[in-house]
Amino acid sequence: VKLTTRSGLGADARLRDLQNRLGFTVALARQATERNADIRSRVDALTRFEEALEPSRLAREETFGQPHASERLRAWLREELLLLRSSI
């Protein structure tokens, strides 16, 4: 699937029930751009994209690649998510 717009990517993620994973990936990309002076100019665009995805976020917990995560990993993910949301 070739997606050239953020709105197209967000819509496709919702159709495939992947909006949480897309939001997580965008958040990681934003954090990486904040740490890299060469690409820091993209922080604002990624922040706006991340904010646009937030209303579509699903309440359920999921992991990016492990279908059955341990409770310890889930607790760590919840803590990291709270920190991530407070940085937006």
For each residue, the residues with C-beta under 8 A, 3 or more apart:
1: 12
2:
3: 8 9 12
4: 8
5: 8 9
6: 9 10 49 52
7: 10 11 52
8: 3 4 5 11 12
9: 3 5 6 12 13 22
10: 6 7 13 14 19 22 49 52 53 56
11: 7 8 14 15
12: 1 3 8 9 15 16
13: 9 10 16 18 19 21 22 53 56
14: 10 11 17 18 19 56
15: 11 12
16: 12 13
17: 14 58
18: 13 14 21 22
19: 10 13 14 22 23 53 56 57 58
20: 23 24 57 58 60 62
21: 13 18 24 25 62 64
22: 9 10 13 18 19 25 26 53
23: 19 20 26 27 50 53 54 56 57
24: 20 21 27 28 64
25: 21 22 28 29
26: 22 23 29 30 46 49 50 53
27: 23 24 30 31 50 84
28: 24 25 31 32
29: 25 26 32 33 46
30: 26 27 33 34 43 46 47 50
31: 27 28 34 35
32: 28 29 35 36 39
33: 29 30 36 39 40 42 43 46
34: 30 31 40 43
35: 31 32
36: 32 33 39 40
37: 40
38:
39: 32 33 36 42
40: 33 34 36 37 43
41: 44
42: 33 39 45 46
43: 30 33 34 40 46 47
44: 41 47 48
45: 42 48 49
46: 26 29 30 33 42 43 49 50
47: 30 43 44 50 51 88
48: 44 45 51 52
49: 6 10 26 45 46 52 53
50: 23 26 27 30 46 47 53 54 88
51: 47 48 54 88
52: 6 7 10 48 49 55
53: 10 13 19 22 23 26 49 50 56 57
54: 23 50 51 57 88
55: 52
56: 10 13 14 19 23 53
57: 19 20 23 53 54
58: 17 19 20 62
59:
60: 20
61: 74 77 78
62: 20 21 58
63: 66 67 69 73 74 77
64: 21 24
65:
66: 63 69 73
67: 63
68:
69: 63 66 73 74 77
70: 73 74
71: 74 75
72: 75 76
73: 63 66 69 70 76 77
74: 61 63 69 70 71 77 78
75: 71 72 78 79
76: 72 73 79 80
77: 61 63 69 73 74 80 81
78: 61 74 75 81 82
79: 75 76 82 83
80: 76 77 83 84
81: 77 78 84 85
82: 78 79 85 86
83: 79 80 86 87
84: 27 80 81 87 88
85: 81 82 88
86: 82 83
87: 83 84
88: 47 50 51 54 84 85
